[in-house]
């Protein structure tokens, strides 16, 4: 599954920290800082995509990556290489993504 720029930015923070609350993620993001609710929503989306898990911590949750940076990066770079080299058209890419999503 591909990530949006915002999702990828939050994943980069979680990969760096290994585990963090929404507040800790926001602290590591560049200015201007996004709203708490925005980051919280993106993290929940990442959970539905199976990129992030959570565990109770005090009155809130700590979030952690379920997929490592290397696995995501190698898939992303492989796909972008084939698309950039015009070795793959959009229908082939959609077909591959459907196959990947079936296996999850």
Steps between C-alpha positions, in 0.01 A plus 500: 500500500625846412511779755407863447771762569344578841478130593858442392619799704337355813642155425849654476457638853370166632787312335746740667337484844383134481211586732328832574183675609323741263653788699853358459444456124387864470812618688721338234311644201628818332335841537222586450385223733179323394204491740479215751177372341661497155793285615267276700280445193798419277630250756157329510507479119847343523355245744226404253770455233692270742805728515457594868393325820424643844508411867345674801732741680359696793183675383589473131685276256851454372531416132767289332581393142385155384709516181864598497645787301709270279203286392295807409791678332605207283143444374450870432828541314441185292155617389614856425795370299271298270252786464774758424668274246165458323530126548162491671175667410222593742294184437800279581563700816135471607510126437811458719346710780180290488708181531694643795182611677343152453792341681463725808 
